[in-house]
């Protein structure tokens, strides 16, 4: 178990040891590979994304571009799911969870007879 912990820690170090330029290059390669997989030219993708072709060229070469441009390109490639991990989801505290569980029904209640109805002899 300790070996697994050390391995996870080492991979974290590796992630943070890489330069920003490395990640820009990775993003560019990702965009280019997906564009080619979808058989789109740079011009077609740029127009669909609403960005200039030179912006797309910069992005694919690992150059710095506006974050909004990256989002527009990823949207056109239908790859926005990359951002799902960044979504902030509200977390309930253990006390809140206990309160919710306490409010849930534990058993069915008795059925009350409504006044005015007579029982059938049937």
DSSP file (Angstrom, degrees, kcal/mol; ACC not computed):
  #  RESIDUE AA STRUCTURE BP1 BP2  ACC     N-H-->O    O-->H-N    N-H-->O    O-->H-N    TCO  KAPPA ALPHA  PHI   PSI    X-CA   Y-CA   Z-CA
    1    1 A X     >        0   0    0      0, 0.0     4,-1.8     0, 0.0     5,-0.1   0.000 360.0 360.0 360.0 -38.0    0.0    0.0    0.0
    2    2 A X  H  >  +     0   0    0      1,-0.2     4,-2.4     2,-0.2     5,-0.2   0.865 360.0  56.9 -64.6 -35.1    2.9    2.4    0.8
    3    3 A X  H  > S+     0   0    0      1,-0.2     4,-2.3     2,-0.2    -1,-0.2   0.912 106.0  49.5 -62.5 -42.4    4.3    1.7   -2.7
    4    4 A X  H  > S+     0   0    0      2,-0.2     4,-2.5     1,-0.2    -1,-0.2   0.899 109.7  51.8 -62.6 -41.3    1.0    2.8   -4.3
    5    5 A X  H  X S+     0   0    0     -4,-1.8     4,-2.2     1,-0.2    -2,-0.2   0.919 111.0  47.1 -62.1 -44.5    1.0    6.0   -2.2
    6    6 A X  H  X S+     0   0    0     -4,-2.4     4,-2.2     1,-0.2    -1,-0.2   0.881 111.2  52.0 -65.8 -37.5    4.6    6.8   -3.3
    7    7 A X  H  X S+     0   0    0     -4,-2.3     4,-2.1     2,-0.2    -2,-0.2   0.917 110.1  47.9 -65.9 -42.4    3.7    6.1   -6.9
    8    8 A X  H  X S+     0   0    0     -4,-2.5     4,-1.9     1,-0.2    -2,-0.2   0.905 111.9  50.7 -63.1 -41.2    0.7    8.5   -6.8
    9    9 A X  H  X S+     0   0    0     -4,-2.2     4,-1.9     1,-0.2    -1,-0.2   0.893 109.3  50.8 -64.5 -39.4    2.8   11.1   -5.2
   10   10 A X  H  X S+     0   0    0     -4,-2.2     4,-2.5     1,-0.2    -1,-0.2   0.892 107.8  52.3 -65.6 -40.1    5.5   10.8   -7.8
   11   11 A X  H  X S+     0   0    0     -4,-2.1     4,-2.1     1,-0.2    -1,-0.2   0.874 107.4  53.1 -65.7 -34.9    3.0   11.1  -10.6
   12   12 A X  H  X S+     0   0    0     -4,-1.9     4,-2.0     2,-0.2    -1,-0.2   0.914 109.0  49.1 -63.2 -41.6    1.7   14.3   -9.0
   13   13 A X  H  X S+     0   0    0     -4,-1.9     4,-1.6     1,-0.2    -2,-0.2   0.915 109.3  52.6 -63.1 -42.7    5.3   15.7   -9.0
   14   14 A X  H  X S+     0   0    0     -4,-2.5     4,-0.9     1,-0.2    -1,-0.2   0.893 107.6  52.1 -60.5 -40.2    5.6   14.7  -12.6
   15   15 A X  H >< S+     0   0    0     -4,-2.1     3,-0.5     1,-0.2    -1,-0.2   0.926 114.7  40.7 -62.4 -45.4    2.5   16.6  -13.5
   16   16 A X  H 3< S+     0   0    0     -4,-2.0    -1,-0.2     1,-0.2    -2,-0.2   0.663 106.2  64.7 -81.1 -15.7    3.6   19.8  -11.8
   17   17 A X  H 3< S+     0   0    0     -4,-1.6    -1,-0.2    -5,-0.2    -2,-0.2   0.723  83.0  94.1 -77.9 -21.0    7.2   19.5  -13.0
   18   18 A X  S << S-     0   0    0     -4,-0.9     2,-0.0    -3,-0.5     5,-0.0  -0.446  80.7-113.7 -74.6 146.4    6.1   19.9  -16.7
   19   19 A X     >  -     0   0    0     -2,-0.1     4,-1.5     1,-0.1     5,-0.1  -0.233  17.5-114.0 -77.8 165.1    6.2   23.5  -18.1
   20   20 A X  H  > S+     0   0    0      1,-0.2     4,-2.4     2,-0.2     5,-0.2   0.871 118.9  58.2 -62.7 -37.4    3.3   25.6  -19.2
   21   21 A X  H  > S+     0   0    0      1,-0.2     4,-2.4     2,-0.2    -1,-0.2   0.872 101.1  56.0 -61.2 -37.6    4.7   25.3  -22.7
   22   22 A X  H  > S+     0   0    0      1,-0.2     4,-2.2     2,-0.2    -1,-0.2   0.931 109.9  44.7 -59.2 -46.1    4.4   21.6  -22.5
   23   23 A X  H  X S+     0   0    0     -4,-1.5     4,-2.4     2,-0.2    -2,-0.2   0.864 110.4  53.5 -70.7 -35.7    0.7   21.8  -21.7
   24   24 A X  H  X S+     0   0    0     -4,-2.4     4,-2.3     2,-0.2    38,-0.2   0.916 110.6  48.4 -60.9 -42.0    0.1   24.4  -24.4
   25   25 A X  H  X S+     0   0    0     -4,-2.4     4,-2.6    37,-0.2    -2,-0.2   0.903 110.1  51.5 -64.3 -41.6    1.7   22.0  -26.9
   26   26 A X  H  X S+     0   0    0     -4,-2.2     4,-2.2     2,-0.2    -2,-0.2   0.908 110.2  48.7 -62.0 -42.3   -0.4   19.1  -25.6
   27   27 A X  H  X S+     0   0    0     -4,-2.4     4,-2.6     2,-0.2    -2,-0.2   0.922 111.4  50.3 -63.3 -44.1   -3.6   21.2  -26.0
   28   28 A X  H  X S+     0   0    0     -4,-2.3     4,-2.6     1,-0.2    -2,-0.2   0.915 111.2  47.7 -60.5 -44.5   -2.6   22.2  -29.5
   29   29 A X  H  X S+     0   0    0     -4,-2.6     4,-2.8     2,-0.2    -1,-0.2   0.880 111.1  52.3 -64.4 -37.7   -1.9   18.5  -30.5
   30   30 A X  H  X S+     0   0    0     -4,-2.2     4,-2.3    -5,-0.2     5,-0.2   0.939 111.5  45.5 -62.7 -48.0   -5.2   17.5  -29.0
   31   31 A X  H  X S+     0   0    0     -4,-2.6     4,-2.4     2,-0.2    -2,-0.2   0.935 115.1  47.5 -61.8 -46.9   -7.1   20.1  -31.0
   32   32 A X  H  X S+     0   0    0     -4,-2.6     4,-2.6     1,-0.2     5,-0.2   0.928 111.6  49.8 -61.7 -46.6   -5.2   19.3  -34.2
   33   33 A X  H  X S+     0   0    0     -4,-2.8     4,-2.3     1,-0.2    -1,-0.2   0.906 113.7  45.7 -60.7 -42.7   -5.8   15.5  -33.8
   34   34 A X  H  X S+     0   0    0     -4,-2.3     4,-1.9    -5,-0.2    -1,-0.2   0.874 111.0  52.8 -69.8 -36.5   -9.5   15.9  -33.2
   35   35 A X  H  <>S+     0   0    0     -4,-2.4     5,-2.3    -5,-0.2    -2,-0.2   0.934 112.8  44.2 -62.1 -45.5   -9.8   18.3  -36.1
   36   36 A X  H ><5S+     0   0    0     -4,-2.6     3,-1.4     1,-0.2    -2,-0.2   0.880 109.8  55.4 -68.2 -37.6   -8.2   15.8  -38.4
   37   37 A X  H 3<5S+     0   0    0     -4,-2.3    -1,-0.2     1,-0.3    -2,-0.2   0.874 109.7  47.2 -60.5 -36.7  -10.2   12.9  -37.0
   38   38 A X  T 3<5S-     0   0    0     -4,-1.9    -1,-0.3    -5,-0.1    -2,-0.2   0.370 114.3-123.3 -86.7   5.2  -13.3   14.9  -37.9
   39   39 A X  T < 5 +     0   0    0     -3,-1.4     2,-0.4     1,-0.2    -3,-0.2   0.895  60.2 146.4  55.5  46.6  -11.9   15.6  -41.3
   40   40 A X      < -     0   0    0     -5,-2.3    -1,-0.2    -6,-0.1     2,-0.1  -0.896  44.5-131.4-112.6 142.9  -12.1   19.4  -41.0
   41   41 A X     >  -     0   0    0     -2,-0.4     4,-2.4     1,-0.1     5,-0.2  -0.426  30.3-108.1 -80.3 165.6   -9.7   21.9  -42.4
   42   42 A X  H  > S+     0   0    0      1,-0.2     4,-2.8     2,-0.2     5,-0.2   0.908 121.8  50.9 -59.9 -41.0   -8.4   24.7  -40.3
   43   43 A X  H  > S+     0   0    0      2,-0.2     4,-2.5     1,-0.2     5,-0.2   0.915 109.5  49.6 -64.5 -43.1  -10.5   27.2  -42.1
   44   44 A X  H  > S+     0   0    0      2,-0.2     4,-2.3     1,-0.2    -2,-0.2   0.930 114.9  43.8 -62.0 -45.8  -13.7   25.1  -41.6
   45   45 A X  H  X S+     0   0    0     -4,-2.4     4,-2.3     2,-0.2    -2,-0.2   0.923 113.0  51.4 -66.8 -43.3  -13.1   24.7  -37.9
   46   46 A X  H  X>S+     0   0    0     -4,-2.8     5,-2.4    -5,-0.2     4,-1.2   0.919 112.5  46.0 -60.6 -43.9  -12.1   28.3  -37.4
   47   47 A X  H  <5S+     0   0    0     -4,-2.5     3,-0.3     1,-0.2    -1,-0.2   0.909 112.7  49.9 -65.6 -41.9  -15.3   29.5  -39.1
   48   48 A X  H  <5S+     0   0    0     -4,-2.3    -1,-0.2     1,-0.2    -2,-0.2   0.857 114.7  45.1 -64.3 -34.0  -17.4   27.0  -37.2
   49   49 A X  H  <5S-     0   0    0     -4,-2.3    -1,-0.2    -5,-0.2    -2,-0.2   0.647 110.5-122.0 -84.1 -15.6  -15.8   28.2  -33.9
   50   50 A X  T  <5S+     0   0    0     -4,-1.2     2,-0.3     1,-0.3    -3,-0.2   0.798  72.2 118.4  77.7  28.3  -16.1   31.9  -34.8
   51   51 A X  S   <S-     0   0    0     -5,-2.4    -1,-0.3    -6,-0.2     2,-0.1  -0.825  71.2 -95.0-120.9 164.0  -12.4   32.5  -34.5
   52   52 A X    >>  -     0   0    0     -2,-0.3     4,-1.6     1,-0.1     3,-0.6  -0.485  31.0-122.2 -74.9 148.3   -9.8   33.6  -37.0
   53   53 A X  H 3> S+     0   0    0      1,-0.2     4,-2.5     2,-0.2     5,-0.2   0.869 113.2  58.7 -58.8 -37.2   -7.8   30.9  -38.8
   54   54 A X  H 3> S+     0   0    0      1,-0.2     4,-2.3     2,-0.2    -1,-0.2   0.847 102.4  54.3 -63.1 -32.1   -4.5   32.4  -37.5
   55   55 A X  H <> S+     0   0    0     -3,-0.6     4,-2.4     2,-0.2    -1,-0.2   0.917 109.2  47.4 -64.7 -43.2   -5.9   31.9  -33.9
   56   56 A X  H  X S+     0   0    0     -4,-1.6     4,-2.7     2,-0.2    -2,-0.2   0.896 109.9  52.6 -65.3 -40.0   -6.5   28.3  -34.7
   57   57 A X  H  X S+     0   0    0     -4,-2.5     4,-1.6     2,-0.2    -2,-0.2   0.925 110.4  48.3 -60.7 -44.5   -3.0   27.9  -36.2
   58   58 A X  H  <>S+     0   0    0     -4,-2.3     5,-2.9     1,-0.2     4,-0.4   0.927 111.6  50.2 -60.4 -45.3   -1.5   29.5  -33.0
   59   59 A X  H ><5S+     0   0    0     -4,-2.4     3,-1.4     1,-0.2    -2,-0.2   0.928 110.6  48.1 -60.0 -47.0   -3.5   27.1  -30.8
   60   60 A X  H 3<5S+     0   0    0     -4,-2.7    -1,-0.2     1,-0.3    -2,-0.2   0.775 109.4  54.2 -67.4 -25.6   -2.5   24.0  -32.8
   61   61 A X  T 3<5S-     0   0    0     -4,-1.6    -1,-0.3    -5,-0.2    -2,-0.2   0.440 120.9-106.7 -87.5   0.5    1.2   25.1  -32.6
   62   62 A X  T < 5S+     0   0    0     -3,-1.4   -37,-0.2    -4,-0.4    -3,-0.2   0.716  71.3 144.2  83.9  20.4    1.1   25.4  -28.8
   63   63 A X      < -     0   0    0     -5,-2.9     2,-0.3    -6,-0.2    -1,-0.3  -0.533  59.2 -90.4 -88.2 160.4    1.1   29.2  -28.7
   64   64 A X        +     0   0    0     -2,-0.2     2,-0.3     3,-0.0    -1,-0.1  -0.532  52.0 171.2 -73.7 131.1   -0.9   31.1  -26.2
   65   65 A X        -     0   0    0     -2,-0.3     2,-0.1    -6,-0.1    -9,-0.0  -0.869  42.0 -76.3-132.5 167.7   -4.4   32.1  -27.2
   66   66 A X     >  -     0   0    0     -2,-0.3     4,-1.8     1,-0.1     3,-0.2  -0.372  36.7-129.3 -62.7 139.5   -7.4   33.6  -25.5
   67   67 A X  H  > S+     0   0    0      1,-0.2     4,-2.3     2,-0.2     5,-0.2   0.871 109.1  57.0 -60.0 -38.1   -9.3   31.2  -23.2
   68   68 A X  H  > S+     0   0    0      1,-0.2     4,-2.4     2,-0.2    -1,-0.2   0.889 104.5  52.4 -61.6 -39.0  -12.6   32.1  -24.9
   69   69 A X  H  > S+     0   0    0     -3,-0.2     4,-2.4     2,-0.2    -1,-0.2   0.908 107.9  51.3 -63.5 -41.6  -11.1   31.1  -28.3
   70   70 A X  H  X S+     0   0    0     -4,-1.8     4,-2.7     1,-0.2     5,-0.2   0.926 110.4  48.7 -60.5 -44.8  -10.1   27.7  -26.8
   71   71 A X  H  X S+     0   0    0     -4,-2.3     4,-2.4     1,-0.2    -2,-0.2   0.904 110.7  50.6 -62.8 -41.4  -13.6   27.1  -25.5
   72   72 A X  H  X S+     0   0    0     -4,-2.4     4,-2.0     2,-0.2    -1,-0.2   0.901 112.1  47.2 -64.1 -40.4  -15.1   28.1  -28.9
   73   73 A X  H  X S+     0   0    0     -4,-2.4     4,-1.7     2,-0.2    -2,-0.2   0.931 112.8  48.3 -66.9 -45.4  -12.8   25.7  -30.7
   74   74 A X  H  <>S+     0   0    0     -4,-2.7     5,-3.0     1,-0.2     4,-0.4   0.864 109.6  53.7 -63.7 -35.2  -13.6   22.8  -28.3
   75   75 A X  H ><5S+     0   0    0     -4,-2.4     3,-1.1     3,-0.2    -1,-0.2   0.925 108.2  49.3 -63.4 -43.5  -17.3   23.5  -28.6
   76   76 A X  H 3<5S+     0   0    0     -4,-2.0    -1,-0.2     1,-0.3    -2,-0.2   0.822 112.4  48.0 -65.9 -30.2  -17.1   23.2  -32.4
   77   77 A X  T 3<5S-     0   0    0     -4,-1.7    -1,-0.3    -5,-0.1    -2,-0.2   0.493 113.2-122.6 -84.5  -3.5  -15.2   19.9  -31.9
   78   78 A X  T < 5S+     0   0    0     -3,-1.1    -3,-0.2    -4,-0.4     3,-0.1   0.927  76.5 123.6  59.0  48.1  -17.8   18.8  -29.4
   79   79 A X    > < +     0   0    0     -5,-3.0     3,-1.4     1,-0.1    -4,-0.2   0.011  19.0 118.2-124.9  26.0  -15.1   18.3  -26.8
   80   80 A X  G >   +     0   0    0     -6,-0.3     3,-2.3     1,-0.3     4,-0.2   0.635  54.3  87.6 -70.2 -12.0  -16.4   20.5  -23.9
   81   81 A X  G >   +     0   0    0      1,-0.3     3,-1.6     2,-0.2     4,-0.4   0.695  69.7  79.3 -61.1 -15.4  -16.7   17.4  -21.7
   82   82 A X  G <  S+     0   0    0     -3,-1.4     3,-0.5     1,-0.3    -1,-0.3   0.790  89.6  54.3 -59.3 -26.6  -13.0   18.1  -20.8
   83   83 A X  G X  S+     0   0    0     -3,-2.3     3,-1.1     1,-0.2     4,-0.5   0.480  80.2  92.2 -88.6  -2.8  -14.3   20.8  -18.5
   84   84 A X  G X  S+     0   0    0     -3,-1.6     3,-1.2     1,-0.3    -1,-0.2   0.850  80.7  58.1 -61.9 -34.2  -16.7   18.5  -16.5
   85   85 A X  G 3  S+     0   0    0     -3,-0.5    -1,-0.3    -4,-0.4    -2,-0.1   0.756 102.1  56.2 -67.7 -22.3  -14.0   17.8  -14.0
   86   86 A X  G <  S+     0   0    0     -3,-1.1    -1,-0.3    -4,-0.1    -2,-0.2   0.577  79.2 117.2 -84.4  -9.7  -13.8   21.5  -13.2
   87   87 A X    <   -     0   0    0     -3,-1.2     2,-0.6    -4,-0.5    -3,-0.0  -0.393  64.1-134.9 -64.6 128.7  -17.5   21.8  -12.4
   88   88 A X        -     0   0    0     -2,-0.2     2,-0.4     0, 0.0    -1,-0.1  -0.758  22.4-168.2 -88.3 121.7  -18.0   22.8   -8.8
   89   89 A X        -     0   0    0     -2,-0.6     2,-0.1     1,-0.0    -2,-0.0  -0.922  27.1-110.2-112.8 134.1  -20.7   20.8   -7.2
   90   90 A X        -     0   0    0     -2,-0.4     2,-0.4     1,-0.1    -1,-0.0  -0.369  32.8-148.2 -63.5 138.1  -22.2   21.7   -3.8
   91   91 A X        -     0   0    0     -2,-0.1     2,-0.4     0, 0.0    -1,-0.1  -0.889   4.7-136.3-110.6 137.8  -21.2   19.3   -1.1
   92   92 A X        -     0   0    0     -2,-0.4     2,-0.1     1,-0.0     0, 0.0  -0.735  19.3-126.2 -91.9 139.8  -23.4   18.4    1.9
   93   93 A X     >  -     0   0    0     -2,-0.4     4,-2.4     1,-0.1     5,-0.2  -0.390  28.7-106.8 -75.1 161.2  -21.8   18.3    5.3
   94   94 A X  H  > S+     0   0    0      1,-0.2     4,-2.2     2,-0.2     5,-0.1   0.850 122.4  54.5 -57.6 -33.4  -22.4   15.1    7.3
   95   95 A X  H  > S+     0   0    0      2,-0.2     4,-2.3     1,-0.2    -1,-0.2   0.925 107.8  48.3 -66.9 -43.5  -24.8   17.0    9.5
   96   96 A X  H  > S+     0   0    0      1,-0.2     4,-2.1     2,-0.2    -2,-0.2   0.901 111.2  51.0 -63.1 -40.6  -26.9   18.1    6.5
   97   97 A X  H  X S+     0   0    0     -4,-2.4     4,-2.5     1,-0.2    -1,-0.2   0.914 109.8  50.0 -61.9 -42.7  -26.9   14.5    5.2
   98   98 A X  H  X S+     0   0    0     -4,-2.2     4,-2.2     1,-0.2    -2,-0.2   0.902 109.5  51.2 -63.9 -40.7  -28.1   13.2    8.7
   99   99 A X  H  X S+     0   0    0     -4,-2.3     4,-1.5     2,-0.2    -1,-0.2   0.900 110.8  48.4 -63.0 -40.5  -30.9   15.8    8.7
  100  100 A X  H  X S+     0   0    0     -4,-2.1     4,-0.9     1,-0.2    -2,-0.2   0.922 112.2  48.5 -65.4 -44.0  -32.0   14.8    5.2
  101  101 A X  H >< S+     0   0    0     -4,-2.5     3,-0.5     1,-0.2    -2,-0.2   0.872 108.9  54.4 -64.1 -36.1  -32.0   11.1    6.2
  102  102 A X  H 3< S+     0   0    0     -4,-2.2    -1,-0.2     1,-0.2    -2,-0.2   0.840 105.8  52.6 -67.1 -32.9  -33.9   11.9    9.4
  103  103 A X  H 3< S+     0   0    0     -4,-1.5    -1,-0.2    -3,-0.2    -2,-0.2   0.679  88.8 100.4 -77.1 -18.0  -36.7   13.6    7.4
  104  104 A X  S << S-     0   0    0     -4,-0.9     2,-0.1    -3,-0.5    -3,-0.0  -0.396  85.8-100.6 -71.5 146.7  -37.2   10.6    5.1
  105  105 A X        -     0   0    0      1,-0.1    -1,-0.1    -2,-0.1     3,-0.1  -0.393  28.1-167.8 -66.7 140.0  -40.1    8.3    5.8
  106  106 A X        -     0   0    0      1,-0.3     2,-0.3    -2,-0.1    -1,-0.1   0.706  69.9  -0.6 -98.7 -27.7  -39.2    5.2    7.7
  107  107 A X  S    S-     0   0    0      0, 0.0    -1,-0.3     0, 0.0     2,-0.2  -0.977  82.4 -86.1-156.3 165.3  -42.5    3.4    7.2
  108  108 A X        -     0   0    0     -2,-0.3     2,-0.1    -3,-0.1     3,-0.1  -0.481  43.9-124.6 -76.3 145.9  -45.9    3.8    5.6
  109  109 A X        -     0   0    0     -2,-0.2     2,-0.1     1,-0.1    -1,-0.1  -0.411  31.5 -90.4 -84.9 165.4  -48.6    5.6    7.6
  110  110 A X        -     0   0    0     -2,-0.1     2,-0.5     1,-0.1    -1,-0.1  -0.460  40.7-115.3 -73.0 147.2  -52.0    4.1    8.5
  111  111 A X        -     0   0    0     -2,-0.1     2,-0.4    -3,-0.1    -1,-0.1  -0.711  28.0-139.3 -83.2 130.7  -54.8    4.9    6.1
  112  112 A X        -     0   0    0     -2,-0.5     2,-0.3     1,-0.0    -3,-0.0  -0.724  14.9-121.5 -92.3 138.6  -57.5    7.0    7.6
  113  113 A X        -     0   0    0     -2,-0.4     2,-0.4     1,-0.1    -1,-0.0  -0.592  26.6-125.9 -76.7 137.6  -61.1    6.3    6.9
  114  114 A X    >   -     0   0    0     -2,-0.3     3,-1.3     1,-0.1    -1,-0.1  -0.693  26.0-115.0 -85.7 134.5  -62.9    9.2    5.4
  115  115 A X  T 3  S+     0   0    0     -2,-0.4     3,-0.1     1,-0.2    -1,-0.1  -0.352  96.6  36.2 -67.0 146.7  -66.0   10.3    7.2
  116  116 A X  T 3  S+     0   0    0      1,-0.3     2,-0.5    -2,-0.0    -1,-0.2   0.234  89.5 108.3  97.4 -14.0  -69.3    9.9    5.3
  117  117 A X    <   -     0   0    0     -3,-1.3     2,-0.3     0, 0.0    -1,-0.3  -0.819  57.2-149.7 -97.8 134.9  -68.3    6.7    3.5
  118  118 A X        -     0   0    0     -2,-0.5     2,-0.2    -3,-0.1    -3,-0.0  -0.746  21.0-108.1-102.1 152.1  -70.0    3.5    4.6
  119  119 A X        -     0   0    0     -2,-0.3     2,-0.2     1,-0.1    -1,-0.0  -0.513  34.3-120.5 -76.8 145.1  -68.4    0.2    4.5
  120  120 A X        -     0   0    0     -2,-0.2    -1,-0.1     1,-0.1     0, 0.0  -0.583   3.3-145.0 -85.1 146.8  -69.7   -2.2    1.9
  121  121 A X              0   0    0     -2,-0.2    -1,-0.1     1,-0.2    -2,-0.0   0.503 360.0 360.0 -84.3  -5.9  -71.3   -5.5    2.9
  122  122 A X              0   0    0      0, 0.0    -1,-0.2     0, 0.0    -2,-0.0   0.440 360.0 360.0 -64.4 360.0  -69.8   -7.0   -0.2
